[in-house]
Amino acid sequence: MENKLSQYANEFLDYLKYERKLSHNTYLSYRYNLIKIESFFTNKDLIDLNSDDIKEFIYKLKEKSKTKAHYITVLRSFYNYMLDREVIKKNPCDNIKLPKLEKKLPNFLTEEEVNKLLDIRLVKPIHYRDKAMLEVLYATGIRITELLDLRLENIYLEDDYIKVMGKGSKERIVPIGDITKKYLVMYINEYRNFILKERQSEYLFVNYNGKRMSRQGFFKILKRYCQEANIKKEISPHILRHSFATHLLNNGADLRVIQELLGHENISTTEIYSHISNEKVKKDYECHPHFDN
């Protein structure tokens, strides 16, 4: 695939990177999509595409609906940017509908499963690090990338909160409870320096090389502890984030508060946890003696 992009596409990507401050992974996905679109239209510039061209591209794209929807979103955003710059007079994506996506409920752990997962036998320094990581994730619901990007300066133990840098470089304050604080204090004061071995790091959670804990490294740790806790569910790095939101909602927390804690820009993103809660209500109702007649 040709990696060279048109002038307008590069300007748009610079806007995403430096003004919108999208994450590196999101930036790369936008760039990849634009490269693939431009390579499809060998005799036509991206700026000159019309609705029919885009519909043809989406139709011939051998991808799932979710991926097709992402291409449309990328193009719509690109043309909106060009509209703002008055390069074009109309967005060719205006009349293109996103493919209907099946809403998949996120996987989460029950409160009992979380307790089993967090019941780590603390023997080595890394056990205290792992315990602190998992406690922070479950107590705050932050994204795994937000957890791994935490620096020591982001931890305000005296005030019982952490400062998180979310999507689009938006900061938010997230409270922590006594249990999480207890294990953070133990890890920071007693075991973090042992893992670093006189090396220096600004990051809160580090590996034995003195480097920032990687996403892959965290996932291996999470899978191991889930296996030890005999948790059979499909595991993802976000499972404690989903569990955090679900348990808050089930215990009466307001959806708007959960939205704020999770760092969701739109309440519609948070509302999926309402569906999970409704599923639980339905399942619990099946215990009624007249449910199955």
N, C-alpha and C positions, 0 to 999 in steps of 0.2 A: 504494500500500500504506500502510495506517495505521501511523504511526511511534510511536504511543502504546502503552506497555506496561503491563501490570498491576503492582500493587505487588510481588507475589511475584517476578515476572520481573526487575524492577528491583533488588530486594534480592539476587537471585542474581547478576546482572551486577556489582553492587558488590562482592560476595564474590570473583568472578573477577578483578576489576580490582585491588582493594586488598589482598586476603588471598592469593589464589593468584598474583597478579602476572603474569597471562597477558600475552603480547605484545599490542600494540595491534591488530594484524591479526587475531589469534585472538579477541580480545574482540569486534571488529566482526563477525566471522563468526558467533559465538554470538548476538549481538544480532540480526543479520539473520534467522537461523533462528527465533528466538523470535518476532520480529515476524510472520514469515510463518505460523508455526503458529497464533498467536493470531488473525490475520486470517482464517484458514480456519474456525475455530470461533467464529462470530459470536454464537451463543447459549449458549456454554458457556465457563467460565473454565478457564485452563490447569491450575489446581490440582485441578479436578474431572474431568479426562479419565481414561478407563479404557483398558485394553489394546485393546479393539475400536475405540475412537475413534482411537487412535494408528495402529493397523494400517490403518484406512480412509484416514487422512491420507497415510501412506507409500505406499499402493497408488495413490492418485490423484495423487501427486506425479510430475510429468513430468520426472524427472531421472535421471541415471545412478546406478548402484548405489553408487558411491563417495559421491555427494552424499546419497543416501538414508541410507546408513550414518552419515554425519555428523549428520544430523537426529536419528537414534536416539541417538547418543552424546550430543548436546546435551541431549535430553530425559532420558536416563538420569542424566546428571550433575545436572540440575535437580532431579529427584525424589529423588535421593540426598541432595542438600542439604536438601530439605524433610523428608526422613526424619530427618536429624540434628537438625533444629530441632523435630521432633515435630509438624509441621504435618499430615503424612499418616502413615498406618500401613503402607502398602505401596507399593512402586515399581511402577507399571503397565507399566514396560518390562522387568521381570524375565524375562518369558516371550517376549519379542520378540527373535528372532534377527537378527543383522546380515546383510544381503545378502552372498552369496558374492562376494568380490572377486578379480579376476584379478591376481595379483602380477606387476607389470611390473618387469623388471630395470632398474635405473638405467643410464643411458648414461654411459660413461666413456671416457677416452683411454688409449691404450697408452703405455708409457713412452717410446717413440720419438716419439709425437705430442706428449707433454708437453714433451719436449726441444725439439722444433721450435717449439712455442708460446712457450716461455720464451726462445728465442733472439732476443731483441728487439734491434734496432739502436739503441743508446743515443746519441742526438744531442741531443735537447731535454730540459729538466727534467721534462716530463710523461712522457717515456719511462722515466726513472728511477723516477718514482712508479708507473707501470704495472708495471714490472718488479718492484718491491718488493711491490705488491699481489698479483700472480700468484704470486710466490715464497712469500709468507706463506700464501696459500690452499692451495697444493699441499703445503707443508711441514707444515701443521698440520691441514688438513681441517676448519677451522672453517666455520660457515655464513656466507653472504654478508652477512647482517645483522650477525653478530658481527664480521666484518671491518670493515664500515663504521662500526660503533659503537666501534671501538678508539680510545682516547685515548692521548696521549703517556704519561700516567702508568701505562698498562697494559703498557708495553714495558720489560722488564728485560733490557737487552742484556748487562750484566755477568754476569748469571746464566743467560743463554741460554733465556729463556722469556717468554711473554706471558700476561697474565691476561685471560680471556674471560668476559663476562657472557652466559650461555646462557639457554635457555628457563626461565621461572619464576623469573627473577632468580637463577639458580644460577651461582656463579662456579666456574671450573675453571682449572687451570694447564696450559698446553700448551708443550712444549719446542720450540725452533727450532734448526736446524743452522747450520753455519758459512756456507753459501752464502746462506741467507736473512738471517742476521745481517749479512753483508757488504753486501747491497743495502739493507737497512733503515738501516744506518749512513750509507751514501752518500746516501740519500734524505733522511733527517732532518737530517744535518749540512750538506749542500751544496745541496740542491735544493728542499726544502719551503718555506723562507722566500722563495725566488725566486718560487714559485708564489703564495704568500700576499701578496707585495708590501707588506710592513709591516702587513698586517692580522693579527689574532690569531684563533686557533682552537684549541680543546682537542682536536679530532679529529686523528687521525694522517693520514688520507688526505683531501685537500681538492681542490677544483676551482679553476679560475682566478677564480671569484667569491669565493674565500675561504671557501666553504661546505663542509660535510661532503659527501663524494662520495655521490651518490645511487645507488640500486639500478639505476635506468634508465641512468644514466651509466656505471656499471660494465659493464652488459650490452653497451652499445654498444662499449666498449673491448674487451671479451672477443671479441665477434663480429668486430671488425676484425682483431685479431691472429690469430684462427683462420683468417680468409680469407687473410691474408698468409702463414700457414703451410700453406695449401692443405689444411686439415682439413675434410673434407666432412660430418662427422657433425652430427646435430642438437645444437645447443649450448644449454645452460641455465646459469644462474649457479652451480648446484650441481655442475657437471661435474668441477671440480677436487677437490671434496670426495669425490665418488664415486671419482675416480681415486686419491686419497690412500688411501682405505680398501682398494680393490681391490689396489693395488700392495703395500701392507703385508701383506695376507693372502697374496698370491702369493709373497711373499718370506719367509714363515714367522712373521709376527707372530701373537701370541695374540689370539683374538677378544675376550677380556675387556679386553685392553689397548686394542684398537681402539674398543671400546664406550666406555671411559673418555675416550679422546682426542676422540671425536666428540660426547661429551656425551649419549649415548643413555640414557634412563632404564631401558629394558628391553633385554635382550640379544636378544630376538626381532627388534627393529628392525635390529640390526647383522647378524643372521644372513643377511639377503638377500645380503650380500657373499660368503657361503659358496656361494650358488647361482651367483654370477658365476664364482667360482673353479672350481666344478665344471664349468661350461660350458667354461671354458678347458681343463680337463683332458680333457674329451670331445673338444674340437676338436683338441687336440694329439695325442690317441690316434688320430685319423683318419689320421695320418701313418704308422701301422703298415702294413707291406706287405700284411698279411692282413685289414685292416679291411674293404675292399670286395671281396667275393668274388661 
